Every structure is written in C-alpha cells, then in structure tokens.
Amino acid sequence: MRNARDASRLAVVRHLSRAGVQATVSSTDYGRRIQYLLPEKVPLVTLVIPTRNGLELLSRCVNSIIEKTRYRAFEIVIVDNGSDDPETLDYMERLSIDHGVRVLRDDRPFNYSALNNRAIDIARGEFVALVNNDVEVIDGDWLDEVMGHALRPEVGVVGVKLLYSNGTVQHAGVIVGLSGCADHLHRGLGRDEPGYQARAVTMQSLSAVTGACLVVRRSLYLQLGGLNEHDLAVAFNDVDFCLRVRQAGYKVLWTPHAVLYHHESATRGRDDTVEKIARANREIDYMRQHWPDLIANDPAYNPNLSLDRFDCQLAWPPRVASLRRLALNAPRATAT
C-alpha cells in the first residue's frame, strides 16, 4: 500500500515538474496535497473588513490577523459603516496609528456589496481579500496557502474552510441550488471529518465559495464590476460574483488547508423583519432568474444528491428525470 502511495505521489511530482510548476507534494489519508510555492517577493494583499460597532468581534478578527498571519505583505482596510460606539471608534483610531490600518467611513444604509466595492477602489494590493468582521484566524499559514493557489494564472477566486465557534464546519464550499438557491456544503461536520468522498478535506474546484473570506486578483474583481450592489446588497453577492468569475473562464477553488473561525452574522443579525424578509426574497428571485441552469444543476454536485440536506444524501424523490420516472412507476408491494 505504501509503495502504491509513493508511486502515486511521485507521478504527481513528475507531472508538475514537466509543467514547470514549483510545488511540493505530500501524501494524506485521502490522496495528495499540492502546496504551490510562493515567489521570493510576494504580492501585496489588501484585506477588506466591513464593520459597524461590534468591538469584541472586530478586535478579535483584526488582532488575530495581525498577530498570527505569517504572510506579511498585507494591508488592512476597515470599512466603517456608521459606527457610533466610542470604544470601537477609539480602537480603529489606534489601529491606524499603531499598525497603519486604513479606515474608510461610509454612513450609507448597509450594503455589503457597496462597502466592499468602495474599499477595493482604493486598495493598494495586487490581490484583495474579502473578510467578514466576525472571522478569526486559527492557523498562521492561512494566507500563504490561499496565495499559493491565487497566484496560479488559471485561478480566479480562492476560498477557505470556516468553522463555527464549537469547531464544526460552517463552510466547506458553496453548492448552487442547495436550500433552494445556494448554501454551504458539509455544514455541521466535524473539523477533520472527511465528509462525502473526502470532499471536506480535499482542495477542489467549485462553482462558488463564501465571501466571508475569499481572495481574488484586484484587476479581475474590477474587470467583472465587483459585487452586485444594485440587486444583491446583502445576500448571494459572493455566489453571483464567483459564478461570473467562472463564466469569464477562471477557476473558483476551495482549500481545506486554510482554516478560520466564522462567528456567523453576529453583527449583521438575521433577516427577521418584514423589510429584511422582502429584501432577501428579492435577492433569491434575482439569483433564480439569472442563474437558473446552475441552481438546477451545479456541475460541482452530483445530481443524484439531495438539495435539501448538507450531508450529501441521495435525493428522494430522485432529481434525475429518468430515475424519478422509474421510482414513481415502480410496482408497489401488496399484502397477500
């Protein structure tokens, strides 16, 4: 068994060498892990963090980035969406003085897409990272891992593995069509559990990843017009952007080897008012009208699997038309 694994790893090493790709290859319990080597001079990454008040979350997010991230070529731009808490304002001022963090004030009604777009207009980095203020760095090499993929010319977007505070999976990639529009695969799985066909522990190409933490080349972001601030102010703007990245011919990758906590929607809250529910429904309608084929059949998801569960169980009744006809027309057992 070991000889077979070694031979498999060596085959990947030789392939990468022939392709002129500088990378290391290691064996895992579920296949091979390729780590793409960074250049001697790494590009600057602008980390964009929208926020409003929420000192505890914001400080945990920013402090973890500054203290733990080994990839040092980054700048932080905080987009302050109308904070009025004195302690939060004082914290952001100290960040500016002590760490060179730029704070961009925007007091307009909350529009996640617009906040990110405005910050990326002034970003200095060749790459930009969308980072929610409720994200917390766990592993210091997270940005090295992400940038190893982001620098590949065929790659447009790279997403990460996000965990709830209790250590279970919050995000291991987005499946378009899941939960009626788009949702997270393997939600609730244990951190190191492999999941369906080891997909929760394997780097892979997907249709979309969450904007809670993703990296993209700034030029590509601007080329595609950024996030859709007109139709998708709050939800699904990240999914829509990823689908446009794929439409432009680039890959959307997810890596399980960059792991962060995500204390989800802790500052924005839930869609629990009449206005918020109406807005959420409009955003779902927009996605269904603009991406109907992908919502019906995400190429990164087996069409035999359920769109109502996060654990990759078989759909019932079957989603595939031929199987559905067989199931519905199958003879029923009768008592004698």
PEPECOR-V927241 format. One record per residue. N is the residue number from 1. OMEGA is omega as a letter, one per 20 degrees, with the letter a starting at -180 (999 if undefined). NEAR is the number of other ideal C-beta (glycine too) atoms within 10 Angstrom. Layout:
n->{N | N}
omega->{OMEGA | OMEGA}
near->{NEAR | NEAR}
This chain:
n->{1 | 2 | 3 | 4 | 5 | 6 | 7 | 8 | 9 | 10 | 11 | 12 | 13 | 14 | 15 | 16 | 17 | 18 | 19 | 20 | 21 | 22 | 23 | 24 | 25 | 26 | 27 | 28 | 29 | 30 | 31 | 32 | 33 | 34 | 35 | 36 | 37 | 38 | 39 | 40 | 41 | 42 | 43 | 44 | 45 | 46 | 47 | 48 | 49 | 50 | 51 | 52 | 53 | 54 | 55 | 56 | 57 | 58 | 59 | 60 | 61 | 62 | 63 | 64 | 65 | 66 | 67 | 68 | 69 | 70 | 71 | 72 | 73 | 74 | 75 | 76 | 77 | 78 | 79 | 80 | 81 | 82 | 83 | 84 | 85 | 86 | 87 | 88 | 89 | 90 | 91 | 92 | 93 | 94 | 95 | 96 | 97 | 98 | 99 | 100 | 101 | 102 | 103 | 104 | 105 | 106 | 107 | 108 | 109 | 110 | 111 | 112 | 113 | 114 | 115 | 116 | 117 | 118 | 119 | 120 | 121 | 122 | 123 | 124 | 125 | 126 | 127 | 128 | 129 | 130 | 131 | 132 | 133 | 134 | 135 | 136 | 137 | 138 | 139 | 140 | 141 | 142 | 143 | 144 | 145 | 146 | 147 | 148 | 149 | 150 | 151 | 152 | 153 | 154 | 155 | 156 | 157 | 158 | 159 | 160 | 161 | 162 | 163 | 164 | 165 | 166 | 167 | 168 | 169 | 170 | 171 | 172 | 173 | 174 | 175 | 176 | 177 | 178 | 179 | 180 | 181 | 182 | 183 | 184 | 185 | 186 | 187 | 188 | 189 | 190 | 191 | 192 | 193 | 194 | 195 | 196 | 197 | 198 | 199 | 200 | 201 | 202 | 203 | 204 | 205 | 206 | 207 | 208 | 209 | 210 | 211 | 212 | 213 | 214 | 215 | 216 | 217 | 218 | 219 | 220 | 221 | 222 | 223 | 224 | 225 | 226 | 227 | 228 | 229 | 230 | 231 | 232 | 233 | 234 | 235 | 236 | 237 | 238 | 239 | 240 | 241 | 242 | 243 | 244 | 245 | 246 | 247 | 248 | 249 | 250 | 251 | 252 | 253 | 254 | 255 | 256 | 257 | 258 | 259 | 260 | 261 | 262 | 263 | 264 | 265 | 266 | 267 | 268 | 269 | 270 | 271 | 272 | 273 | 274 | 275 | 276 | 277 | 278 | 279 | 280 | 281 | 282 | 283 | 284 | 285 | 286 | 287 | 288 | 289 | 290 | 291 | 292 | 293 | 294 | 295 | 296 | 297 | 298 | 299 | 300 | 301 | 302 | 303 | 304 | 305 | 306 | 307 | 308 | 309 | 310 | 311 | 312 | 313 | 314 | 315 | 316 | 317 | 318 | 319 | 320 | 321 | 322 | 323 | 324 | 325 | 326 | 327 | 328 | 329 | 330 | 331 | 332 | 333 | 334 | 335 | 336}
omega->{a | r | r | r | r | r | r | r | a | r | r | r | a | r | a | r | r | a | r | a | r | a | r | a | r | r | r | r | a | r | a | r | r | r | a | a | r | r | a | r | a | a | r | r | r | r | a | a | r | a | r | a | r | a | a | r | a | a | r | r | a | a | r | r | a | a | a | a | a | r | a | a | r | r | r | r | r | r | a | a | r | r | r | r | a | a | r | r | r | r | a | r | r | r | r | a | a | a | r | r | r | r | a | a | r | a | r | r | a | r | a | a | a | r | r | a | a | a | a | r | a | a | r | a | r | r | r | r | r | a | r | a | r | r | a | a | r | a | a | a | a | a | r | r | a | a | r | r | a | a | r | a | a | a | r | a | r | r | a | r | a | a | r | a | a | r | r | a | r | a | r | a | r | r | r | a | r | a | r | r | r | a | a | r | r | r | r | r | r | a | a | r | a | a | a | r | r | a | a | a | a | r | a | r | a | r | a | r | a | r | r | r | r | r | a | r | a | a | r | r | a | r | a | r | r | r | a | a | a | a | a | a | a | a | r | r | r | r | r | r | r | r | r | r | r | r | r | r | a | r | r | a | r | r | r | a | r | a | r | r | r | r | b | r | a | r | a | a | a | r | a | r | a | a | a | r | r | r | r | r | r | a | r | r | r | a | a | r | a | a | a | a | a | r | r | a | r | a | r | a | a | a | r | a | a | r | a | a | r | a | r | r | r | r | r | i | a | r | r | a | a | r | r | r | r | a | a | a | a | r | r | r | r | r | r | 999}
near->{5 | 7 | 7 | 8 | 14 | 11 | 9 | 14 | 17 | 11 | 12 | 17 | 15 | 11 | 11 | 16 | 11 | 8 | 8 | 6 | 12 | 11 | 16 | 11 | 17 | 10 | 14 | 14 | 9 | 15 | 15 | 16 | 19 | 16 | 16 | 18 | 12 | 17 | 9 | 5 | 6 | 17 | 16 | 15 | 24 | 21 | 26 | 24 | 25 | 26 | 24 | 20 | 18 | 19 | 17 | 14 | 19 | 23 | 16 | 18 | 26 | 24 | 15 | 17 | 23 | 15 | 9 | 16 | 18 | 10 | 17 | 8 | 15 | 19 | 16 | 22 | 23 | 26 | 23 | 21 | 22 | 13 | 21 | 10 | 12 | 9 | 12 | 20 | 15 | 11 | 18 | 21 | 12 | 11 | 20 | 14 | 8 | 9 | 13 | 9 | 20 | 17 | 17 | 16 | 11 | 17 | 10 | 10 | 9 | 14 | 20 | 22 | 23 | 22 | 25 | 27 | 20 | 19 | 22 | 21 | 11 | 11 | 22 | 12 | 20 | 16 | 26 | 27 | 24 | 28 | 26 | 26 | 24 | 23 | 24 | 20 | 23 | 17 | 17 | 13 | 16 | 23 | 28 | 19 | 22 | 24 | 24 | 23 | 23 | 23 | 19 | 16 | 7 | 10 | 21 | 24 | 27 | 27 | 29 | 28 | 26 | 25 | 21 | 16 | 13 | 9 | 11 | 14 | 26 | 22 | 24 | 28 | 26 | 26 | 23 | 26 | 23 | 21 | 13 | 12 | 20 | 26 | 18 | 21 | 24 | 25 | 17 | 13 | 20 | 13 | 16 | 12 | 13 | 17 | 20 | 16 | 11 | 15 | 21 | 23 | 21 | 19 | 19 | 16 | 14 | 24 | 22 | 28 | 28 | 24 | 24 | 22 | 24 | 24 | 28 | 27 | 21 | 19 | 11 | 17 | 22 | 15 | 12 | 17 | 11 | 20 | 25 | 20 | 17 | 10 | 16 | 23 | 19 | 15 | 21 | 24 | 25 | 24 | 25 | 23 | 27 | 26 | 23 | 20 | 23 | 19 | 11 | 11 | 8 | 20 | 16 | 25 | 23 | 28 | 21 | 25 | 20 | 26 | 19 | 24 | 20 | 22 | 21 | 17 | 12 | 14 | 17 | 17 | 9 | 9 | 16 | 7 | 10 | 7 | 8 | 15 | 12 | 11 | 16 | 16 | 11 | 14 | 21 | 16 | 12 | 18 | 25 | 14 | 10 | 15 | 23 | 11 | 10 | 21 | 21 | 13 | 13 | 24 | 12 | 19 | 22 | 14 | 16 | 13 | 18 | 17 | 19 | 12 | 14 | 20 | 13 | 18 | 12 | 12 | 17 | 10 | 10 | 17 | 18 | 15 | 9 | 8 | 15 | 14 | 12 | 11 | 12 | 9 | 7 | 8 | 5 | 4 | 6 | 5 | 3 | 3}
